[in-house]
């Protein structure tokens, strides 16, 4: 009895409490402040409809009042579901909420406005959450005044930045801080300021552009209470600092997606309580340290995408009984998979793919009863796998063993203990029979017909991949319910299967399916999720009809290479999300539907090889996302619209083999994607890619565009390098006029084909500036003049055709041009030079060479004249203008003249003196025997020129005539001999 009375009293008090809460008197000042705050916002979802004058503010949505005073102390206006966004800006009316402690405005839209500085005056705040609310600009320093603040969440606002981070150290009560996606790189001392927060327990700074983990202080004084340190996706490029391993209370450490270098420290650490360690996507090297085996509480270990080498893991890791997630894929680990992994009884996810592992799969891995994902593909694993390897793997959902040499040796009727969602066994030996236990296949060499049970069994499978096999079967009455169904390049026949609304990606290209596409258009009770539909290279026929309207989510449609006919329906304009449209190689007729203008994100249109007619619509220039236009081999006529030059992202323009007329637009140089050098980094084509995450790291199933293009005179399929291709093909039309000189500004162009038109005039002189050009075809036009000399700069050119024009003169000389065939220049009667057999005469040299020679001579004469003028007036002008220099110059010349005169006189006197002395000696020795002229044989003269020397000495030496007159013939010989001795070079 007493118990029942007690229960009644408690219930009565609870009811009274609720009544008191709802009947709390709202402070009128705060009520009007909240209404003014509401007026500054736009509320599309009508979340704040209860905020009105007729009701007390304590009962309004998101408002919490103190039960005793009725004052507002909490505002819960976050938008976690993303369905009821508030838009606008924050009103200063919030300042009147003097007792407000809790403010949550996360995931709303404040349109890039700055965080108002008045928030720093709300001193009662202990919780402030502006996460992902689209704020921008500088984070106000005034937030440092919130000394009572315990939780601050400003992350998710990529437009915010901090210039000086010192204010954060003033928040002495702060326990949790999230500044993710805010630019913090301007202050390199961020670590010093954050480490001063003595109460900090959780720190989240992902994507903050940080690049320094080294403190300016000797020690980093992080509080021992720090439990979460999350710094992923920054720019750290140093070794892992030692202070990280002194955080004894740390539970979560995330340094992934940086550029950390060096080895993982192997010294003993204090991280005994750590249960989450993520060092993925860095540049770490060396072995996995044994010290990780001491982290006995570790539950998640992820070190994928590094450069770790050596044996996979030390045996100590087998002691991590709590480890549930181990991801080491994309490293350089070698050796066999250690059997110690079988001791990790809690392990659920094991990712070892894309390493250099070898050996066999340990059997005790089959004892990991909690294992959900086993991924060991892209290694050198070999050996035989039997039922024992899967004995207790009842929870297994993902099995990934592609590019291994594993042989499956299981019974044909084996019933596995698991229900797989994803299985990839490319390269494994499974066949030749269709294994009954398989749920999805990938290039496993299966031949034969799919059994009927497979389609019923596979209806609950998320992903089915049967591509690149030789599987046959009739799909006419099959229902596809998988999210992803890929079965291209097989032998399926019949009509198209039925698709459930759950299908997202359906690719069954390159089979033998027939019938009409309308079989896919059955009415659905739910909205279709189909985004990728690829039915190309089959035998489908008939018209498209209007069933396209049922596929509102479609982004990629490929119906190419079938037998479809009729007009393209206007209903195609209802595919507002369409990015890629392939209708090539069919028999479509009529014009391009106007409704296609509604597909505003269209990036690729391929209507090639049909029977389409009419003008190319001008609105096509409004589709600024367009990268590929392929209309070749149709019956389009009229001019090429000038609006096509607005497509700045266009990389492929193929309008060949139509009936287009008019001139080539001169504005093609405005297509910036062709005017710049192709780069793999700037991949605009990535917007056309599509991928679905399959549930485990590194596993994606997607769709990538491909095209058949005519380049260098042949058809080629482009897939992976398609984003790097730059092509303009306007061949086989009725274009006239000249080749616009602006086209030579397309520096990134790789293939230019203007052949088989009626183009006239000269080849642009600056065509050599298109240095990435690999293919140039200007044949079968009426081009005249000489081939520009600049064409020799096209060093990548491997295909050239200038045949059947009116070109003249000599073919420019270069290794590149002379390597082409003569047929590439044939049909130009006035063209000569290699590789043509017709040689050029001397007078037929190219004007370009004459101009070059004449130019060189002109510059020689100009240089000589300039040099003479500068040299002459540089000296004479200085002497004329400067009197002191003039006097000094002529004084110098007089001195030189005097010096020359004195030296000459002295030398000549010396000669005369020795001549007289020699004469006296000869006179005293007249009895000597002379030969010829009476001279001694030891002084035999040279007869030629002797008289000349005799006359010189006789005239110039004073007092010598008396001697000469008396000496006669003997003296003549003596004088000649002396002159020979004195002047041997002259004589």
RAQUI-V473650 format. One record per pair of residues at least 24 apart in sequence whose C-alpha atoms are under 8 Angstrom apart, sorted by the first residue. I is the first residue (numbers start at 1). GAP is how many residues later the second one is. Records with the same first field share a line. If there is no record, write none. Layout:
# RAQUI-V473650
I: GAP ; GAP
This chain:
# RAQUI-V473650
20: 47
21: 37 ; 46
22: 36 ; 37
23: 33
24: 32 ; 34 ; 43 ; 46
25: 31 ; 33 ; 45
26: 30 ; 31 ; 32 ; 44 ; 45
27: 43 ; 44
29: 67
30: 41 ; 42 ; 66 ; 67
31: 25 ; 26
33: 60 ; 61 ; 63 ; 64
34: 59 ; 60
36: 55 ; 57
37: 53 ; 54 ; 55 ; 56 ; 57
40: 48 ; 49 ; 50 ; 51
41: 45 ; 46 ; 47 ; 48 ; 49
42: 44 ; 45 ; 46
43: 41 ; 42 ; 43 ; 44
44: 40 ; 41 ; 42
45: 38 ; 39 ; 40
46: 38
47: 37
71: 28
72: 25 ; 27 ; 28
73: 24 ; 26 ; 27 ; 28 ; 29
74: 26 ; 27 ; 28 ; 29
75: 25 ; 27 ; 28 ; 29
76: 26 ; 27 ; 28 ; 29
77: 26 ; 27 ; 28 ; 29
78: 26 ; 27 ; 28 ; 29 ; 30
79: 26 ; 27 ; 28 ; 29
80: 26 ; 27
82: 25 ; 26
85: 24
86: 24
87: 24
89: 24
90: 26
92: 26
95: 24 ; 26 ; 27
98: 24 ; 26
99: 25
100: 24 ; 25
101: 24 ; 25 ; 26
102: 24 ; 25 ; 26
103: 24 ; 25 ; 26
104: 24 ; 25 ; 26
105: 24 ; 25 ; 26 ; 28
106: 24 ; 25 ; 26 ; 27
107: 24 ; 25 ; 26 ; 27
108: 24 ; 25 ; 26
109: 24 ; 25 ; 26
110: 24 ; 25
111: 24
112: 24 ; 25 ; 47
113: 24
114: 24 ; 25 ; 46
115: 24 ; 25
116: 24
117: 24 ; 25 ; 26
118: 24
119: 24
120: 24 ; 25 ; 26
121: 24 ; 25
122: 24
123: 24 ; 25
124: 24 ; 25
125: 24
126: 24 ; 25
127: 24 ; 25
128: 24 ; 25
129: 24 ; 25
130: 24 ; 25
131: 24 ; 25 ; 26
132: 24 ; 25
133: 24
134: 24 ; 25
135: 24 ; 25
136: 24 ; 25
137: 24
138: 24 ; 25
141: 26
142: 25
143: 24
144: 24 ; 25 ; 26 ; 27
145: 25 ; 26
146: 25
147: 24 ; 25 ; 26
148: 24 ; 25 ; 26
149: 24 ; 25
150: 24 ; 25 ; 26
151: 24 ; 25 ; 26
152: 24 ; 25 ; 26
153: 24 ; 25 ; 26
154: 24 ; 25 ; 26
155: 24 ; 25 ; 26 ; 27
156: 24 ; 25 ; 26
157: 24 ; 25
158: 24 ; 25
162: 24 ; 25
163: 24
165: 24 ; 25 ; 28
166: 24 ; 27
168: 25 ; 26
169: 24 ; 25 ; 27 ; 28
171: 26
172: 25 ; 26 ; 27
173: 24 ; 25 ; 26 ; 27
174: 25 ; 26
175: 24 ; 25 ; 26 ; 27
176: 24 ; 25 ; 26 ; 27
177: 25 ; 26 ; 27
178: 25 ; 26 ; 27
179: 25 ; 26 ; 27 ; 29
180: 24 ; 25 ; 26 ; 27 ; 28
181: 24 ; 25 ; 26 ; 27
182: 25 ; 26
183: 24 ; 25 ; 26 ; 27
184: 24 ; 25 ; 26
185: 24 ; 25 ; 26
188: 24
189: 26 ; 27
191: 24
192: 24 ; 25 ; 28
195: 25 ; 26 ; 27 ; 28
196: 25 ; 26
197: 25 ; 26
198: 24 ; 25
199: 24 ; 26
200: 25 ; 26
201: 24 ; 25 ; 26 ; 27
202: 24 ; 25 ; 26 ; 27
203: 25 ; 26 ; 27
204: 24 ; 25 ; 26 ; 27
205: 25 ; 26 ; 27
206: 24 ; 25 ; 26 ; 27 ; 28
207: 24 ; 25 ; 26 ; 27
208: 25 ; 26
209: 24 ; 25 ; 26
210: 24 ; 25 ; 26
211: 24 ; 25 ; 26
212: 24 ; 25 ; 26
213: 25 ; 28
214: 27
219: 24
222: 25
224: 24 ; 25
225: 24 ; 25
226: 24
227: 24 ; 25
228: 24 ; 25
229: 24 ; 25
230: 24 ; 25
231: 24 ; 25
232: 24 ; 25 ; 26
233: 24 ; 25
234: 24
235: 24
236: 24
237: 24
238: 24
239: 24
240: 24 ; 25
245: 24 ; 25 ; 26
246: 24 ; 25
247: 24
248: 24 ; 25
249: 24 ; 25
250: 24
251: 24 ; 25
252: 24 ; 25
253: 24 ; 25
254: 24 ; 25
255: 24 ; 25
256: 24 ; 25 ; 26
257: 24 ; 25
258: 24
259: 24
260: 24
261: 24
262: 24
263: 24
264: 24 ; 25
265: 24
266: 24 ; 25
267: 24
271: 24
272: 24 ; 25
273: 24 ; 25
274: 24
275: 24 ; 25
276: 24 ; 25
277: 24 ; 25
278: 24 ; 25
279: 24 ; 25
280: 24 ; 25 ; 26
281: 24 ; 25
282: 24
283: 24
284: 24
285: 24
286: 24
287: 24
288: 24 ; 25 ; 26
289: 25
290: 24 ; 25 ; 26 ; 27
292: 24 ; 25
293: 24 ; 25 ; 26 ; 27
295: 25
296: 24 ; 25 ; 26
297: 25 ; 26
298: 24 ; 25
299: 24 ; 25 ; 26
300: 24 ; 25 ; 26
301: 24 ; 25 ; 26
302: 24 ; 25 ; 26
303: 24 ; 25 ; 26
304: 24 ; 25 ; 26 ; 27
305: 24 ; 25 ; 26
306: 24 ; 25
307: 24 ; 25
308: 24 ; 25
309: 24 ; 25
310: 24 ; 25
311: 24 ; 25
312: 24 ; 25 ; 26
313: 25
315: 25
318: 24 ; 25 ; 26
319: 24 ; 25
320: 24
321: 24 ; 25
322: 24 ; 25
323: 24
324: 24 ; 25
325: 24 ; 25
326: 24 ; 25
327: 24 ; 25
328: 24 ; 25
329: 24 ; 25 ; 26
330: 24 ; 25
331: 24
332: 24
333: 24
334: 24
335: 24
336: 24
337: 24 ; 25
338: 24
339: 25 ; 26
341: 24
342: 24 ; 25 ; 26
344: 24
345: 24 ; 25
346: 24
347: 24
348: 24 ; 25
349: 24 ; 25
350: 24 ; 25
351: 24 ; 25 ; 346
352: 24 ; 25
353: 24 ; 25 ; 26
354: 24 ; 25
355: 24
356: 24
357: 24
358: 24
359: 24
360: 24
361: 24
362: 27
363: 25 ; 26
364: 25
365: 24 ; 25
366: 24 ; 25 ; 26 ; 27
367: 24 ; 25 ; 26
368: 24 ; 25
369: 24 ; 25 ; 26
370: 24 ; 25 ; 26
371: 24 ; 25
372: 24 ; 25 ; 26
373: 24 ; 25 ; 26 ; 323
374: 24 ; 25 ; 26
375: 24 ; 25 ; 26
376: 24 ; 25 ; 26
377: 24 ; 25 ; 26 ; 27
378: 24 ; 25 ; 26
379: 24 ; 25
380: 24 ; 25
381: 24 ; 25
382: 24 ; 25
383: 24
384: 24 ; 25
385: 24 ; 25
386: 24
387: 29
390: 26 ; 27
391: 26
392: 25
393: 24 ; 25
394: 24 ; 25
395: 24
396: 24
397: 24 ; 25
398: 24 ; 25
399: 24 ; 25
400: 24 ; 25
401: 24 ; 25 ; 27
402: 24 ; 25 ; 26
403: 24 ; 25
404: 24
405: 24
412: 24 ; 25
413: 24
420: 41
421: 40 ; 41 ; 42
422: 39 ; 40 ; 41 ; 42 ; 272
439: 25
440: 24 ; 25 ; 26
441: 24 ; 25 ; 26
442: 24 ; 25 ; 26
443: 24 ; 25 ; 26
444: 25
445: 24 ; 25
446: 24 ; 25
447: 24 ; 25
448: 24
449: 24
455: 24 ; 25
458: 24
495: 24
496: 24
498: 24
500: 24 ; 28
501: 25 ; 26 ; 27 ; 28 ; 29
502: 26 ; 27 ; 28
503: 25 ; 26 ; 27
504: 25 ; 26 ; 27 ; 28
505: 25 ; 26 ; 27 ; 28
506: 24 ; 26 ; 27 ; 28
507: 25 ; 26 ; 27 ; 28
508: 26 ; 27 ; 28
509: 25 ; 26 ; 27 ; 28 ; 29
510: 25 ; 26 ; 27 ; 28
511: 26 ; 27
512: 26 ; 27
513: 25 ; 26 ; 27
514: 24 ; 25 ; 26 ; 27
515: 24 ; 25 ; 26 ; 27
516: 24 ; 25 ; 26 ; 27
517: 24 ; 25 ; 26 ; 27
518: 26 ; 27 ; 29
521: 26 ; 27 ; 29
528: 24 ; 25
529: 24 ; 25
530: 24
531: 24 ; 25
532: 24 ; 25 ; 171
533: 24 ; 25
534: 24 ; 25
535: 24 ; 25
536: 24 ; 25 ; 26
537: 24 ; 25
538: 24
539: 24
540: 24
541: 24
542: 24
543: 24
544: 24 ; 25
545: 24
546: 25 ; 26
548: 24 ; 26 ; 27
549: 25 ; 26
551: 24
552: 24 ; 25
553: 24 ; 25
554: 24
555: 24 ; 25
556: 24 ; 25
557: 24 ; 25
558: 24 ; 25
559: 24 ; 25
560: 24 ; 25 ; 26
561: 24 ; 25
562: 24
563: 24
564: 24
565: 24
566: 24
567: 24
568: 24 ; 25
569: 24
570: 24 ; 25 ; 26
571: 24
572: 24
573: 24 ; 25 ; 26
574: 24 ; 25
575: 24
576: 24 ; 25
577: 24 ; 25
578: 24
579: 24 ; 25 ; 109
580: 24 ; 25 ; 108
581: 24 ; 25
582: 24 ; 25
583: 24 ; 25
584: 24 ; 25 ; 26
585: 24 ; 25
586: 24
587: 24
588: 24
589: 24
590: 24
591: 24
592: 24 ; 25
597: 26
600: 25
601: 24 ; 25
602: 24
603: 24 ; 25 ; 85
604: 24 ; 25
605: 24 ; 25
606: 24 ; 25
607: 24 ; 25
608: 24 ; 25 ; 26
609: 24 ; 25
610: 24
611: 24
612: 24
613: 24
614: 24
615: 24
616: 24 ; 25
617: 24
618: 24 ; 25 ; 26
619: 24
620: 24
621: 24 ; 25 ; 26
622: 24 ; 25
623: 24
624: 24 ; 25
625: 24
626: 24
627: 24 ; 25 ; 58
628: 24 ; 25
629: 24 ; 25 ; 26
630: 24 ; 25
631: 24 ; 25
632: 24 ; 25 ; 26
633: 24 ; 25
634: 24
635: 24
636: 24
637: 24
638: 24
639: 24
640: 24 ; 25
641: 24
642: 25
645: 24 ; 25 ; 26
646: 24 ; 25
647: 24
648: 24 ; 25
649: 24 ; 35
650: 24
651: 74 ; 75 ; 76
652: 73 ; 74 ; 75 ; 76
653: 74 ; 75 ; 76
654: 73 ; 74 ; 75 ; 76
655: 74 ; 75 ; 76
656: 73 ; 74 ; 75 ; 76 ; 77
657: 73 ; 74 ; 75 ; 76
658: 74 ; 75
659: 73 ; 74 ; 75
660: 73 ; 74 ; 75
661: 72 ; 73 ; 74 ; 75
662: 72 ; 73 ; 74 ; 75
663: 72 ; 73 ; 74 ; 75
664: 71 ; 72 ; 73 ; 74 ; 75 ; 76
665: 75
666: 74 ; 75 ; 76 ; 77
667: 75
668: 74 ; 75 ; 78
669: 73 ; 74 ; 75 ; 76 ; 77
673: 75
674: 52 ; 72 ; 73 ; 74 ; 75
675: 70 ; 71 ; 72 ; 73 ; 74
676: 70 ; 71 ; 72
677: 70 ; 71
678: 46 ; 47 ; 48 ; 70
679: 45
680: 43 ; 44
683: 40
684: 39
685: 38
711: 40 ; 64
712: 39 ; 63 ; 87
725: 25
726: 24 ; 25
727: 24 ; 25
728: 24 ; 25
729: 24 ; 25
730: 24 ; 25
731: 24 ; 25 ; 26
732: 24 ; 25
733: 24
734: 24
735: 24
736: 24
737: 24
738: 24
739: 24 ; 25
740: 24
741: 24 ; 25
744: 24 ; 25 ; 26
745: 24 ; 25
746: 24
747: 24 ; 25
748: 24 ; 25
749: 24
750: 24 ; 25
751: 24 ; 25
752: 24 ; 25
753: 24 ; 25
754: 24 ; 25
755: 24 ; 25 ; 26
756: 24 ; 25
757: 24
758: 24
759: 24
760: 24
761: 24
762: 24
763: 24 ; 25
764: 24
765: 24 ; 25
766: 24
767: 24
768: 24 ; 25 ; 26
769: 24 ; 25
770: 24
771: 24 ; 25
772: 24 ; 25
773: 24
774: 24 ; 25
775: 24 ; 25
776: 24 ; 25
777: 24 ; 25
778: 24 ; 25
779: 24 ; 25 ; 26
780: 24 ; 25
781: 24
782: 24
783: 24
784: 24
785: 24
786: 24 ; 25 ; 60
787: 24 ; 25
788: 24
789: 59
792: 24 ; 25
800: 24
801: 24
802: 24
803: 24 ; 25
804: 24
806: 24
807: 24
808: 24
809: 35 ; 36 ; 37 ; 38
810: 30 ; 34 ; 35 ; 36
911: 71
912: 41 ; 45 ; 46
915: 60 ; 63
916: 44
918: 60
919: 44 ; 52 ; 55 ; 56
922: 49 ; 52
933: 36 ; 37 ; 40
934: 35 ; 36 ; 39
935: 35 ; 38 ; 39
939: 35 ; 38
940: 37
941: 32 ; 33 ; 35 ; 36 ; 39
942: 34 ; 35 ; 38
945: 42
946: 26 ; 27 ; 30
947: 25 ; 29
949: 26 ; 27 ; 30
950: 25 ; 26
